[in-house]
Structures are given as structure tokens and as C-alpha cells.
Amino acid sequence: MTADPIVTPLLHVDMDAFYASVALRERPDLVDQPVVVGGSGRGVVLAANYVARRYGVRSALPMTRVRRLCPHVVVIEPDYATFTTVSASVMETFREVTPLVEAISLDEAFLDVRGSTRRLGTPGEIAEQLRSTIHDEQGITCSVGVAASVSVAKLASRRAKPDGVIVVPPARVTSFLHPLDVGELYGVGEKTQALLHRFGLVTVGDVAHTPLRTLQRAVGVHLGRELHHLAWGTDRSELTPRAGPYEPERSMGADETFARDTDDREVIVRELLRLSARVAGRMRAADVAGRTITLKVRFADFTTITRSRTQPEATDVTVEIHRAVTRLYDALGLQRARLRLVGVRVEGLVPRTTVHRQLVLGEPDHGWSDADRAVDRATRRFGSSAVRPASLVGVRARNG
């Protein structure tokens, strides 16, 4: 269902069973079995896949109870390094769509896409694009809610699970919200739910149609006002951009999944150039530079490796980043290895004003850095395809 991009600009993107989904990428033989991620023995469940949930298994349950509910459950130890890496890549995918990203956990974030609709389509179309990109690049699924306020977008993504999109335009907010139990409202916990039930307020509609002053006398001034706005979907509609709590040192990167697995060096190096240009352009727009340049490659079986090179000086120059990742690729000796995905990342970002570049004897006054900035000016005025490296002319950029 489409909606006016002006009135439904907020997306809530939530990974589906994130920890379990990431763990199962390496164990496709377990996809149809009940699986939990967590500590063994007296530990608790960090996440359960959807098969395990059919047995009543949920996160935070003690493992002893899980064994009683589902004796044949498979337990996988958590790999926090991989979870963090995947999360960082997902957050970068969000920021390629919009800089207005409010990460609220490792596996979910709100996005304000009102500034991206002219380039990428309606919020519903952007949601579908995000789902496709995350699935292709990370091998996991996500669900997206699209609405005009934070709480409605959050509830919509919950209703879209797993692997779906729900758009709730303003005209449908009351019909979407009011039949729900008050316990489903964003931020309402068990204690508040029980309190409202004691006053006979069982559904969101009950809360919505209770006079505000009556509601405030029952539950308090602040909570009453908050519940009133939640019940009508008129809560917060502005985001506070922030990084996720588990994201590593600030960096910028981009990945691309090939339409078909390839071992063609020319194709791979050309894609690395396009990604280098995308990352460098974003760095220049943010007025930052970085020294550590990282190459990521993913094989057909989802095995992923990274290699990094730290430069003598921080850079935001496309040619220098591309040269570094190409050398890293050639050093791997993957001439016969078919790749599913490649990625480029620059880490250890610092303000560009703190970088003092040492001129090399004989170096021209105007070099690649000036050329990059001329390209930036042209693309800002005429669009992203106005100027590009000669080797990319005629090559369609999937996300460019």
C-alpha cells in the first residue's frame, strides 16, 4: 500500500530473529529445526528462530525451561563479533538511504526518509528496497513499518513480521491502533498494562476515548498525556540521529551483491571502484578522512573475509581508496574464487581539517583530490550519474 511521502516519512526497520538468523547463515542445515542462540547449562536464550517460537521458546527464557518446552532444540553459542559486524553493515545500508537514522539497538532503527523520496521513491518502495538489499548483502531478513509517528511505525513493523512491510497512512491509524490491547503500545510494559486493565481500559480504543483529565487522574499527568498521544498515533515524529550502542569505531562503507557470483577480476575491480567512489563521496560530504581501508569479500556459501591496510596519511580520495582495496584483493589470490559480494570501508575517521597532507616533490598543484571535489560539485547540480570514472560509463549502478 502506497502513501504520501510527506505524511508517512518514518520507517522502523527490525531484523527478524537477528541473532538466530545470523547464526543460521553458517548452518543452513538447521534452518528447518528449532534453534536458539544463548549460553548452555544455566544460561538464558538470547534469540530463538521462528521454528523454536512455535514451541513457546522466547528470548530471556532459562535454558532449562527451553529444554522442557522443546527437548530437541539446537543451541548455538553467540558470536558477538559477527553480530557486531553484521549490525554495522546494516546501519551503513540505512545511512546510504538517509542520514536521519536513530539506532535503538543492535538490530533495529528508525529512519526518516522524507529527504530521500525524490531519489528513491515512496517510503513503502524504500522499505522494499531495504529489505531486498539486506537480504542480498547479509543473508538475513527484516520487517519494516512505515508511518507518520515513531510508535505506529514500530507497531507496524511488529505486525509485518516476519519479512514483510506494512504502511499505515494517517487515515488508517485509528482502525490499526484502536482494536489492539493496550499492552501492545510502544513503551507500555506489563505493570502499566495491568494498571490500565484494572481501570477497565483494555484496548487502545478504550484509552483513546477516555477524556485526558480522567486518564491523568488514573495514571498520572505525564503518563496519561503520553498514553493519550500513543493511542491516537500523535506521538514523536522527529528523530534524533544516533549510532547504535554496539557499533564499532566510526567508519563509512558500502557493499554490493553481484547479480551473479563472479570470479572476473575486471568486473570485481570495477565494482570496487564504484564502491570507493561512493564511500569517498560520503566522506567528503561529511568533511572527514580516514587512514584504515578495508576490503570485504563474501563467497557463494556466505563465508566472509576482510583485509585492511592502514595508509601513512588519512585520505578521502577515490583513487587512493580504490588503489588500496585493489591491492588487498590481488593479495588474496582469488583468481578462481567466485564472489557473491564485495565491500569497501574506511575506518578511523577524523575531521578533514585535522589532516595536513605532505606534498610530494614533483606532485602537481591540482591532483585527484581537486578532481573529486569537481565531481562532487557536478553531481550535486546535475545528479549522481553526471560524472563518473570512464570504466564505469555504461555500467548501471544498482544503488547509485
TIKEFI-310720 format. One line per 5 residues: number of its first residue (from 1); their letters; for each residue x, y, z of C-alpha. Coordinates in pm, whole numbers. Layout:
<nodes>
NUM	a	X/Y/Z | ...;
</nodes>
This chain:
<nodes>
1	mtadp	0/0/0 | 148/337/-103 | 124/658/95 | 209/1025/57 | 581/1057/140;
6	ivtpl	511/1381/325 | 274/1220/576 | 439/880/628 | 812/958/634 | 920/729/919;
11	lhvdm	1041/372/881 | 1105/128/1165 | 1333/-147/1037 | 1366/-452/1261 | 1578/-757/1181;
16	dafya	1385/-1084/1205 | 1522/-1303/1488 | 1854/-1127/1433 | 2096/-1336/1639 | 1942/-1664/1528;
21	svalr	1927/-1555/1164 | 2295/-1454/1160 | 2397/-1777/1332 | 2198/-1985/1083 | 2375/-1830/785;
26	erpdl	2665/-2058/867 | 2438/-2357/939 | 2180/-2380/658 | 2122/-2744/754 | 1946/-2619/1071;
31	vdqpv	1706/-2372/906 | 1401/-2600/949 | 1490/-2706/1304 | 1421/-2525/1635 | 1733/-2321/1714;
36	vvggs	1822/-2086/1996 | 2127/-1869/2046 | 2249/-1847/2403 | 2458/-1996/2677 | 2426/-2363/2758;
41	grgvv	2364/-2509/3102 | 2201/-2247/3324 | 2222/-1970/3063 | 1931/-1791/2901 | 1808/-1755/2544;
46	laany	1949/-1460/2353 | 1728/-1530/2049 | 1512/-1806/1905 | 1430/-1875/1543 | 1067/-1887/1433;
51	varry	1057/-2267/1441 | 1157/-2265/1809 | 898/-1996/1885 | 621/-2235/1785 | 712/-2434/2096;
56	gvrsa	678/-2128/2319 | 1050/-2056/2328 | 1130/-1686/2365 | 1432/-1470/2441 | 1535/-1442/2808;
61	lpmtr	1390/-1786/2895 | 1621/-2002/3109 | 1778/-2282/2907 | 1640/-2541/3150 | 1286/-2429/3064;
66	vrrlc	1368/-2429/2693 | 1473/-2793/2717 | 1139/-2883/2875 | 942/-2696/2609 | 1146/-2831/2318;
71	phvvv	1376/-3124/2407 | 1525/-3143/2055 | 1620/-2773/2036 | 1964/-2692/1891 | 2169/-2445/2097;
76	iepdy	2429/-2227/1923 | 2683/-2025/2119 | 2664/-1650/2043 | 2932/-1499/1818 | 2925/-1135/1924;
81	atftt	3199/-1027/1683 | 2992/-1145/1386 | 2673/-989/1527 | 2852/-655/1563 | 2996/-672/1211;
86	vsasv	2659/-752/1054 | 2488/-479/1257 | 2744/-219/1146 | 2690/-318/782 | 2313/-293/819;
91	metfr	2340/51/979 | 2561/166/692 | 2295/44/449 | 2043/262/635 | 2272/566/613;
96	evtpl	2311/519/240 | 1936/585/223 | 1922/875/472 | 2149/1040/731 | 1850/1058/969;
101	veais	1895/719/1137 | 1808/667/1503 | 1950/330/1604 | 1782/194/1915 | 1954/-144/1940;
106	ldeaf	2189/-374/1755 | 1914/-493/1521 | 1662/-211/1478 | 1645/155/1389 | 1410/434/1287;
111	ldvrg	1473/614/957 | 1332/947/839 | 1323/919/459 | 1140/1240/370 | 1459/1371/207;
116	strrl	1511/1052/4 | 1176/1006/-169 | 1263/1210/-476 | 1568/989/-535 | 1438/650/-421;
121	gtpge	1058/655/-441 | 783/639/-180 | 857/529/177 | 692/194/101 | 917/146/-201;
126	iaeql	1222/243/4 | 1120/-16/265 | 1107/-286/-3 | 1446/-179/-138 | 1598/-202/211;
131	rstih	1456/-549/265 | 1599/-666/-66 | 1942/-512/-5 | 1978/-650/347 | 1873/-997/232;
136	deqgi	2115/-992/-62 | 2410/-848/128 | 2369/-1004/472 | 2164/-1319/408 | 1903/-1225/672;
141	tcsvg	1554/-1078/659 | 1392/-775/819 | 1046/-629/864 | 954/-265/813 | 676/-45/944;
146	vaasv	602/283/768 | 401/560/937 | 394/923/1046 | 499/862/1407 | 757/652/1588;
151	svakl	511/435/1781 | 290/349/1484 | 592/262/1270 | 717/35/1549 | 382/-143/1583;
156	asrra	356/-177/1205 | 695/-349/1180 | 590/-589/1455 | 272/-674/1262 | 476/-715/940;
161	kpdgv	692/-994/1086 | 849/-1193/953 | 993/-1049/634 | 721/-800/543 | 625/-434/508;
166	ivvpp	317/-257/646 | 237/105/561 | -7/285/793 | -119/617/643 | -290/872/873;
171	arvts	-638/775/753 | -581/420/882 | -415/496/1215 | -725/462/1433 | -850/145/1263;
176	flhpl	-499/0/1301 | -443/102/1662 | -774/101/1844 | -855/-273/1834 | -517/-360/1991;
181	dvgel	-465/-445/2356 | -310/-153/2544 | -10/-375/2619 | 91/-353/2253 | 150/21/2265;
186	ygvge	516/115/2221 | 675/153/2563 | 385/12/2765 | 510/-266/2991 | 331/-531/3195;
191	ktqal	282/-308/3500 | 121/-25/3302 | -91/-277/3111 | -216/-430/3437 | -289/-83/3580;
196	lhrfg	-493/16/3275 | -681/-315/3278 | -777/-251/3641 | -947/71/3528 | -1130/-116/3254;
201	lvtvg	-910/19/2978 | -839/-296/2781 | -797/-180/2423 | -611/114/2274 | -951/249/2170;
206	dvaht	-1060/249/2535 | -763/469/2621 | -818/694/2319 | -1178/768/2412 | -1112/833/2779;
211	plrtl	-1102/1209/2849 | -743/1320/2900 | -802/1461/3250 | -975/1139/3359 | -684/936/3226;
216	qravg	-432/1160/3404 | -616/1126/3735 | -598/749/3697 | -234/703/3593 | -63/1038/3649;
221	vhlgr	-24/1357/3447 | 283/1263/3245 | 190/901/3172 | -167/998/3093 | -56/1253/2836;
226	elhhl	189/1004/2681 | -75/730/2659 | -322/973/2501 | -77/1055/2221 | 18/690/2172;
231	awgtd	-348/590/2145 | -407/844/1868 | -73/793/1693 | 27/1155/1756 | 347/1082/1946;
236	rselt	700/1176/1838 | 755/1226/1464 | 1109/1372/1470 | 1415/1151/1503 | 1740/1205/1692;
241	pragp	2013/1059/1468 | 2249/840/1666 | 2468/537/1618 | 2378/201/1762 | 2516/109/2105;
246	yeper	2727/-176/1966 | 2869/-10/1657 | 3247/-6/1627 | 3469/298/1581 | 3313/546/1341;
251	smgad	3355/443/982 | 3190/464/642 | 3148/181/397 | 2941/31/118 | 2875/-322/-4;
256	etfar	2737/-459/-327 | 2600/-804/-411 | 2664/-915/-767 | 2367/-1020/-978 | 2559/-1344/-1033;
261	dtddr	2860/-1483/-848 | 3175/-1388/-1037 | 3549/-1451/-1046 | 3610/-1196/-1324 | 3881/-961/-1192;
266	evivr	3780/-682/-1429 | 3420/-691/-1303 | 3532/-707/-939 | 3786/-423/-966 | 3531/-208/-1148;
271	ellrl	3279/-267/-870 | 3544/-179/-612 | 3597/149/-797 | 3225/230/-785 | 3210/150/-413;
276	sarva	3528/350/-345 | 3374/650/-522 | 3052/614/-321 | 3234/592/13 | 3477/872/-67;
281	grmra	3190/1096/-177 | 3008/1040/151 | 3328/1113/344 | 3383/1440/160 | 3021/1538/220;
286	advag	3078/1476/593 | 3419/1651/579 | 3608/1352/721 | 3902/1138/613 | 4042/803/728;
291	rtitl	4362/601/725 | 4244/240/753 | 4093/100/434 | 3917/-236/449 | 3815/-478/175;
296	kvrfa	3532/-724/236 | 3462/-1023/12 | 3187/-1279/53 | 3184/-1614/-124 | 2883/-1803/-258;
301	dftti	2849/-2001/69 | 2831/-1672/270 | 3182/-1719/408 | 3315/-1367/453 | 3670/-1240/492;
306	trsrt	3809/-889/539 | 4154/-743/485 | 4275/-398/589 | 4556/-161/501 | 4647/146/705;
311	qpeat	4773/435/496 | 5053/672/605 | 4805/961/583 | 4428/991/615 | 4251/1023/280;
316	dvtve	3914/1092/122 | 4040/1050/-235 | 3859/795/-452 | 4169/684/-646 | 4371/624/-329;
321	ihrav	4096/420/-164 | 4042/218/-482 | 4414/153/-522 | 4434/22/-166 | 4136/-216/-190;
326	trlyd	4251/-343/-531 | 4592/-432/-385 | 4418/-606/-95 | 4206/-806/-341 | 4502/-906/-557;
331	alglq	4698/-1012/-247 | 4424/-1265/-162 | 4496/-1462/-480 | 4127/-1534/-552 | 4159/-1573/-930;
336	rarlr	3932/-1879/-937 | 3712/-1799/-638 | 3362/-1685/-727 | 3243/-1392/-517 | 2890/-1305/-410;
341	lvgvr	2965/-964/-259 | 3241/-708/-222 | 3262/-416/15 | 3480/-114/85 | 3510/57/423;
346	veglv	3724/342/557 | 3777/344/933 | 3928/567/1197 | 3761/878/1055 | 3884/1219/1165;
351	prttv	3777/1572/1069 | 3924/1665/732 | 4051/1992/877 | 4293/1799/1101 | 4461/1627/805;
356	hrqlv	4769/1804/672 | 4879/1639/353 | 5252/1630/282 | 5321/1730/-79 | 5549/1501/-277;
361	lgepd	5829/1653/-483 | 5704/1697/-838 | 5336/1648/-745 | 5106/1881/-944 | 4927/2161/-762;
366	hgwsd	4589/2021/-865 | 4551/1647/-832 | 4294/1375/-767 | 4155/1547/-458 | 4061/1854/-663;
371	adrav	3917/1632/-934 | 3699/1455/-676 | 3566/1786/-549 | 3488/1899/-901 | 3293/1576/-949;
376	dratr	3109/1641/-622 | 3003/1985/-743 | 2881/1843/-1074 | 2683/1559/-916 | 2519/1792/-665;
381	rfgss	2399/2005/-952 | 2324/1750/-1223 | 2273/1418/-1040 | 2485/1119/-940 | 2530/990/-1296;
386	avrpa	2651/1322/-1440 | 3021/1242/-1395 | 3180/906/-1330 | 3508/725/-1398 | 3548/618/-1760;
391	slvgv	3547/247/-1668 | 3201/290/-1513 | 3042/463/-1811 | 2765/238/-1940 | 2767/28/-1622;
396	rarng	2435/51/-1443 | 2476/116/-1069 | 2217/-76/-875 | 2223/159/-582 | 2396/461/-727;
</nodes>
